[in-house]
Each structure stands twice: as C-alpha cells, then as structure tokens.
Amino acid sequence: MANKDQVKKATAKAKKGGGAKEYFKGIKLEMSKVVWPTKKELGSFTAVVIATCAVFALGFWLIDTGFLAVLREVLDIKLN
C-alpha cells in the first residue's frame, strides 16, 4: 500500500509542475541527450535538402507549364 501512496504523491507533484527552474532543468537534460551532426554530415544534409527543393521546384514548374499549355489549347486563350 505504501508503494501506491508514493506513486500517487509523485504523480501529483509531477502534475502540479515545478516552475521555471524545473522547466529549464528539463531543457538542459534533454539537450544533453541530443546527438549533433558533424560538419561533414551537416554539409551533406544541406546539399540533400537543396537538391530536393530544386527537383520539386522543377517538377512543379513542368506540371504548371503543361497545364497552362493544355488550358490554352482547350480554352483557345492567346496570351502575349
């Protein structure tokens, strides 16, 4: 029975909150668990993101140009 009482007290204390000090302690603890990338990894991740953005931009541009060409033909629109 004492075990259940201890769990209830700990849960009540956790729910109540510990204020700003406890909050920042938690942040510090979590940040110490983060595995940061090396400079080489960061460079390669950045290159992948930029290349992916470029590929998607090109794809959207091609799709947009295709739809515009189809709509011009279907609706007989003449643009300058």
PEQUIZI-V517124 format. One record per pair of residues at least 12 apart in sequence whose C-alpha atoms are under 6 Angstrom apart, sorted by the first residue. I is the first residue (numbers start at 0). J is the second residue. Records with the same first field share a line. If there is no record, write none. Layout:
I->J  J
This chain:
none
